[in-house]
Amino acid sequence: MAFGLPLTPPADACRTARHALTLIATARPAAFITTMAREVARYNTLQQNAQTIQINLSSITLNRSKPEILRVIELLIEKMQSEIGDLIVEVVTESDLYLFLIRILNGNIVL
């Protein structure tokens, strides 16, 4: 990602948030995976009830941050494969994170 200098305030905030998310995920992978699992469970509930409550799913943060979340998960898998594997297995029993990621990777969910 290339930015011209000086950065605009929104671009600086975006870069800082992206860096912070990566640092949090690598320092505390369990917290990151658990938080993502909860967000996916919340998203799946909203998706099932979207017509009833009339919500625009494209405005959900999880939809807009798909590339960044996948990048961080890929980074975690590369750095800590066994630990992340254990965490994802634990989380999958609690939510649909695994199914959500498979649907995204297969292109069944277009964000």
C-alpha positions as CSV (number, residue, x, y, z in Angstrom):
1,M,0.0,0.0,0.0
2,A,1.6,3.3,-1.1
3,F,0.6,6.6,0.3
4,G,1.8,10.0,-0.7
5,L,3.4,12.0,2.2
6,P,2.2,13.8,4.2
7,L,-0.7,11.4,4.9
8,T,-4.2,12.7,5.1
9,P,-5.8,12.2,8.5
10,P,-8.2,9.4,7.3
11,A,-5.2,7.6,5.6
12,D,-3.1,7.9,8.7
13,A,-5.9,6.6,10.9
14,C,-6.4,3.6,8.5
15,R,-2.7,2.8,8.5
16,T,-2.5,3.1,12.2
17,A,-5.5,0.8,12.7
18,R,-4.2,-1.7,10.3
19,H,-0.8,-1.8,12.1
20,A,-2.5,-2.0,15.5
21,L,-4.7,-4.9,14.4
22,T,-1.7,-6.8,13.2
23,L,0.2,-6.2,16.4
24,I,-2.8,-7.3,18.6
25,A,-3.4,-10.4,16.5
26,T,0.2,-11.5,16.7
27,A,0.6,-10.7,20.4
28,R,-2.7,-12.2,21.4
29,P,-3.9,-14.6,18.7
30,A,-6.5,-16.2,21.0
31,A,-8.2,-12.9,21.6
32,F,-8.2,-12.0,17.9
33,I,-9.6,-15.4,16.9
34,T,-12.3,-15.3,19.6
35,T,-13.3,-11.8,18.8
36,M,-13.6,-12.6,15.1
37,A,-15.6,-15.7,15.9
38,R,-18.0,-13.6,17.9
39,E,-18.3,-11.0,15.1
40,V,-19.0,-13.8,12.6
41,A,-21.7,-15.2,14.8
42,R,-23.3,-11.8,15.1
43,Y,-23.0,-11.3,11.4
44,N,-24.6,-14.7,10.7
45,T,-27.5,-13.8,13.0
46,L,-27.9,-10.4,11.2
47,Q,-27.8,-12.2,7.9
48,Q,-30.5,-14.6,8.8
49,N,-32.7,-11.7,10.0
50,A,-31.7,-9.0,7.5
51,Q,-35.0,-8.8,5.8
52,T,-37.0,-8.7,9.0
53,I,-35.0,-5.9,10.6
54,Q,-34.2,-4.2,7.3
55,I,-30.5,-3.8,7.6
56,N,-28.0,-3.3,4.8
57,L,-25.4,-6.0,5.2
58,S,-22.8,-4.2,3.1
59,S,-22.5,-1.6,5.7
60,I,-21.4,-4.1,8.4
61,T,-17.8,-3.7,9.4
62,L,-17.1,-7.4,8.9
63,N,-18.0,-7.1,5.3
64,R,-15.9,-4.0,4.6
65,S,-12.8,-5.4,6.4
66,K,-12.8,-8.9,4.7
67,P,-9.4,-8.4,3.0
68,E,-7.7,-7.2,6.1
69,I,-9.1,-10.0,8.3
70,L,-8.1,-12.6,5.8
71,R,-4.6,-11.0,5.6
72,V,-4.2,-11.2,9.4
73,I,-5.4,-14.7,9.6
74,E,-3.1,-15.8,6.8
75,L,-0.2,-14.0,8.7
76,L,-1.1,-15.8,11.9
77,I,-1.3,-19.2,10.1
78,E,2.2,-18.6,8.6
79,K,3.8,-17.5,11.9
80,M,2.0,-19.8,14.4
81,Q,0.5,-22.7,12.5
82,S,-0.1,-25.2,15.3
83,E,-1.3,-22.6,17.8
84,I,-3.8,-21.1,15.3
85,G,-5.0,-24.5,14.2
86,D,-5.8,-25.4,17.8
87,L,-7.6,-22.0,18.3
88,I,-9.7,-22.3,15.2
89,V,-10.8,-25.8,16.1
90,E,-11.9,-24.5,19.5
91,V,-13.7,-21.5,18.1
92,V,-15.4,-23.4,15.3
93,T,-17.4,-25.3,17.9
94,E,-18.7,-22.0,19.2
95,S,-19.5,-20.2,16.0
96,D,-19.4,-20.4,12.2
97,L,-16.1,-18.7,11.6
98,Y,-14.7,-21.7,9.7
99,L,-17.8,-21.8,7.4
100,F,-17.7,-18.1,6.9
101,L,-14.1,-18.2,5.8
102,I,-14.7,-21.1,3.5
103,R,-17.7,-19.3,1.9
104,I,-15.6,-16.2,1.4
105,L,-12.7,-18.1,-0.1
106,N,-15.0,-20.1,-2.4
107,G,-16.6,-16.9,-3.5
108,N,-20.0,-17.8,-2.2
109,I,-20.0,-14.5,-0.2
110,V,-19.2,-11.5,-2.2
111,L,-18.3,-8.6,0.0
